[in-house]
Amino acid sequence: WGRSGVCVLLRLDQDHSQPGAHPSSTEKPMESPSRLSVSSHSKLRHIIDEMVTTEREYVRSLCYIIDSYFPEMERLDLPQDLRGKRSVIFGNLEKLYDFHSQYFLRELESCCNHPLRVSHCFLRHVRALHFPAEQREHPSEESCISACLGTWGFKQVQLGDKMDLASYLLKPIQRMSKYALLLKDLIKECSEAQEQELGYLRAAEEMVKFQLRHGNDLLAMDAIRDLRWGSLVALANSILHAALRLPSLLSW
């Protein structure tokens, strides 16, 4: 995956694994053709192909953000409020791009002929897959993004893009959601007889779902943090009113 060289990518630690999080690479291949029906193997191949295809699209989207919007942070006419705020607005997006383009995509591609091995890709990179949630851990991020949208509205028009910057910045969380759905589909096609493979897939799904819940919790916290005091009071009153009505609704 080449890029135009707009920025220098940050390198992750060489070891993305956690001890004990995944099986040894010297283990025998998990699934064998004799244990999978032709129909099941075809479905598994279709699922892993979708995972790889959408991963490539995701990597392209990350690259697009870096190449299209990062240079805007270097403009001389950039509003003072946005100066020096690249890490606040974009979080660790460069690390995400580096990890997914250099490591994760390649590992997913290597699983195309052995779909059930894909669980190891997730379990081997538990730490690295924390990144989408970490990207949201900036208290002032939403206000900065709002300022960017007002300042860079012309950029979206210039690019002829239907999506704005805020939509692109949601892609890491959306990607985790896609992983969860695809892992669930793989589990459905895995028979109970394939106990070991099923165990690894379920562990991978649970890990992804945990990260997804964490990311969504951070989004909810951002939304609450951005409410004005009047809106917050109105929300609290609505919750209180609903709580007071609950006993009567239950008795009815």
C-alpha positions as CSV (number, residue, x, y, z in Angstrom):
1,W,0.0,0.0,0.0
2,G,1.8,3.1,-1.2
3,R,1.1,6.6,-0.1
4,S,2.0,10.1,-1.3
5,G,4.4,10.6,1.6
6,V,2.4,13.3,3.3
7,C,3.5,12.2,6.7
8,V,5.9,9.8,8.4
9,L,4.1,6.8,9.9
10,L,4.6,6.1,13.6
11,R,6.0,2.6,14.2
12,L,4.3,0.2,16.6
13,D,6.3,-2.1,18.9
14,Q,7.6,-5.0,17.0
15,D,5.8,-7.5,19.2
16,H,2.0,-7.0,19.1
17,S,1.3,-10.2,20.8
18,Q,0.3,-11.0,24.4
19,P,1.8,-14.2,26.0
20,G,-0.8,-16.9,26.2
21,A,-3.4,-15.0,24.1
22,H,-3.1,-17.3,21.1
23,P,-1.9,-20.8,20.2
24,S,1.6,-21.5,19.1
25,S,2.4,-21.0,15.5
26,T,3.9,-24.5,15.4
27,E,0.5,-26.1,16.0
28,K,-1.0,-28.3,13.3
29,P,-3.5,-26.7,10.9
30,M,-6.8,-26.5,12.6
31,E,-9.3,-27.5,9.9
32,S,-9.0,-30.2,7.4
33,P,-11.1,-30.6,4.2
34,S,-12.5,-33.9,5.6
35,R,-14.0,-32.2,8.6
36,L,-15.7,-29.5,6.5
37,S,-18.4,-30.1,4.0
38,V,-18.0,-28.5,0.5
39,S,-20.9,-26.2,1.2
40,S,-19.5,-25.1,4.6
41,H,-16.0,-24.6,3.3
42,S,-17.5,-22.4,0.5
43,K,-19.4,-20.3,3.0
44,L,-16.3,-19.9,5.2
45,R,-14.3,-18.8,2.2
46,H,-16.9,-16.3,1.2
47,I,-16.8,-14.8,4.8
48,I,-13.0,-14.5,4.9
49,D,-13.0,-13.0,1.4
50,E,-15.4,-10.4,2.6
51,M,-13.2,-9.7,5.7
52,V,-10.2,-9.2,3.5
53,T,-12.0,-7.1,0.9
54,T,-13.5,-4.8,3.5
55,E,-10.1,-4.6,5.3
56,R,-8.5,-3.3,2.1
57,E,-11.3,-0.7,1.9
58,Y,-10.7,0.3,5.5
59,V,-6.9,0.7,4.9
60,R,-7.7,2.9,1.9
61,S,-10.0,5.1,4.0
62,L,-7.3,5.6,6.6
63,C,-4.8,6.5,4.0
64,Y,-7.3,8.9,2.4
65,I,-7.8,10.8,5.7
66,I,-4.1,11.1,6.2
67,D,-3.4,12.3,2.6
68,S,-6.4,14.6,2.3
69,Y,-6.8,16.1,5.8
70,F,-3.4,16.0,7.5
71,P,-1.9,18.7,5.2
72,E,-4.7,21.1,6.3
73,M,-3.2,21.2,9.7
74,E,-0.1,22.7,8.2
75,R,-1.8,25.6,6.5
76,L,-0.7,29.1,7.4
77,D,-4.2,30.3,7.6
78,L,-5.3,27.6,10.0
79,P,-7.4,29.1,12.9
80,Q,-5.5,29.5,16.1
81,D,-7.8,27.2,18.0
82,L,-6.8,24.3,15.8
83,R,-3.0,24.8,15.8
84,G,-1.1,22.0,17.4
85,K,-4.3,19.9,17.7
86,R,-3.7,17.2,15.2
87,S,-3.3,14.5,17.8
88,V,-6.5,15.7,19.5
89,I,-8.5,15.6,16.3
90,F,-7.1,12.5,14.6
91,G,-6.0,10.6,17.7
92,N,-3.7,7.6,16.8
93,L,-4.9,7.3,13.2
94,E,-1.4,7.1,11.9
95,K,-0.7,4.1,14.2
96,L,-4.0,2.5,13.0
97,Y,-2.9,2.9,9.4
98,D,0.5,1.5,10.1
99,F,-0.8,-1.6,12.0
100,H,-3.6,-2.4,9.5
101,S,-1.7,-1.9,6.3
102,Q,1.6,-3.4,7.4
103,Y,0.4,-6.3,9.7
104,F,-3.2,-7.0,10.0
105,L,-4.3,-6.9,6.4
106,R,-1.4,-9.2,5.4
107,E,-2.3,-11.7,8.1
108,L,-6.0,-11.8,7.1
109,E,-4.9,-12.4,3.5
110,S,-2.8,-15.4,4.6
111,C,-6.0,-16.9,6.0
112,C,-7.9,-17.0,2.7
113,N,-7.4,-20.7,2.2
114,H,-7.7,-21.5,5.9
115,P,-10.6,-19.4,7.1
116,L,-10.8,-20.8,10.7
117,R,-7.2,-19.6,11.4
118,V,-8.4,-16.0,11.3
119,S,-9.1,-16.1,15.0
120,H,-5.4,-16.2,15.7
121,C,-5.0,-12.8,13.9
122,F,-7.3,-11.2,16.4
123,L,-6.0,-13.0,19.5
124,R,-2.4,-12.4,18.5
125,H,-3.0,-8.6,18.3
126,V,-5.1,-7.9,21.4
127,R,-3.1,-4.9,22.4
128,A,-3.0,-3.4,18.9
129,L,-6.7,-3.7,18.5
130,H,-7.2,-1.4,21.5
131,F,-6.4,1.5,19.2
132,P,-9.9,2.4,17.9
133,A,-11.1,2.8,21.5
134,E,-7.9,4.8,22.5
135,Q,-8.6,7.1,19.6
136,R,-11.6,8.5,21.3
137,E,-9.9,9.3,24.6
138,H,-9.6,13.0,24.1
139,P,-12.0,15.1,26.1
140,S,-11.9,18.1,23.8
141,E,-12.0,16.1,20.6
142,E,-15.6,16.7,19.6
143,S,-15.3,20.5,19.9
144,C,-12.2,20.4,17.8
145,I,-13.9,18.3,15.2
146,S,-16.8,20.8,15.1
147,A,-14.4,23.6,14.5
148,C,-12.7,21.6,11.7
149,L,-16.0,20.9,10.0
150,G,-16.7,24.6,10.0
151,T,-13.2,25.4,8.7
152,W,-12.8,22.5,6.3
153,G,-16.3,22.4,4.7
154,F,-14.6,23.6,1.5
155,K,-12.3,20.6,1.6
156,Q,-15.1,18.1,1.3
157,V,-16.5,20.1,-1.7
158,Q,-13.0,20.3,-3.2
159,L,-12.6,16.5,-2.9
160,G,-16.1,15.9,-4.3
161,D,-16.7,13.6,-1.3
162,K,-20.1,12.7,0.0
163,M,-18.7,12.0,3.5
164,D,-17.4,14.6,5.9
165,L,-14.4,14.3,8.2
166,A,-16.6,13.4,11.2
167,S,-17.9,10.4,9.3
168,Y,-14.4,9.2,8.4
169,L,-13.3,9.5,12.0
170,L,-16.0,7.0,13.0
171,K,-14.6,4.3,10.7
172,P,-12.4,2.6,13.3
173,I,-15.3,2.0,15.6
174,Q,-17.4,0.8,12.6
175,R,-14.6,-1.5,11.6
176,M,-14.7,-3.2,14.9
177,S,-18.5,-3.7,14.5
178,K,-17.8,-5.4,11.1
179,Y,-15.2,-7.7,12.6
180,A,-17.8,-8.8,15.3
181,L,-20.4,-9.6,12.6
182,L,-18.0,-11.6,10.4
183,L,-16.6,-13.6,13.3
184,K,-20.2,-14.4,14.3
185,D,-20.8,-15.6,10.8
186,L,-17.7,-17.8,11.0
187,I,-18.9,-19.3,14.3
188,K,-22.2,-20.2,12.7
189,E,-20.5,-22.2,10.0
190,C,-18.2,-24.0,12.5
191,S,-19.6,-27.3,13.8
192,E,-19.5,-28.3,17.4
193,A,-17.2,-31.1,16.5
194,Q,-14.5,-28.5,15.7
195,E,-14.2,-27.7,19.4
196,Q,-10.8,-26.1,19.3
197,E,-11.4,-23.9,16.3
198,L,-14.8,-22.9,17.8
199,G,-13.2,-21.9,21.1
200,Y,-10.6,-19.7,19.4
201,L,-13.3,-18.0,17.3
202,R,-15.5,-17.3,20.3
203,A,-12.6,-15.9,22.2
204,A,-11.8,-13.6,19.3
205,E,-15.4,-12.5,18.9
206,E,-15.6,-11.8,22.7
207,M,-12.5,-9.7,22.6
208,V,-13.7,-7.6,19.6
209,K,-17.1,-7.1,21.2
210,F,-15.5,-5.9,24.4
211,Q,-13.4,-3.3,22.4
212,L,-16.6,-2.3,20.5
213,R,-18.5,-1.7,23.8
214,H,-15.6,0.3,25.2
215,G,-15.5,2.5,22.1
216,N,-19.3,3.0,22.1
217,D,-19.1,4.0,25.8
218,L,-16.5,6.6,25.0
219,L,-18.7,8.0,22.2
220,A,-21.6,8.2,24.6
221,M,-19.4,10.0,27.1
222,D,-18.4,12.5,24.4
223,A,-22.1,13.1,23.6
224,I,-23.0,13.7,27.2
225,R,-19.9,16.0,27.7
226,D,-21.0,18.1,24.7
227,L,-24.5,18.7,26.0
228,R,-25.1,22.2,27.2
229,W,-26.2,22.6,30.9
230,G,-29.8,23.3,29.9
231,S,-30.0,20.2,27.7
232,L,-28.4,18.1,30.5
233,V,-31.0,19.3,33.0
234,A,-33.8,18.6,30.6
235,L,-32.4,15.1,30.1
236,A,-32.2,14.5,33.8
237,N,-35.8,15.7,34.3
238,S,-37.0,13.3,31.5
239,I,-35.2,10.4,33.2
240,L,-36.6,11.3,36.6
241,H,-40.1,11.7,35.2
242,A,-39.9,8.2,33.5
243,A,-38.6,6.7,36.8
244,L,-41.6,8.2,38.7
245,R,-44.1,6.8,36.2
246,L,-42.5,3.3,36.3
247,P,-44.5,1.9,39.3
248,S,-47.8,3.0,37.9
249,L,-47.0,1.5,34.5
250,L,-46.0,-1.8,36.2
251,S,-49.2,-2.0,38.2
252,W,-51.2,-1.3,35.1
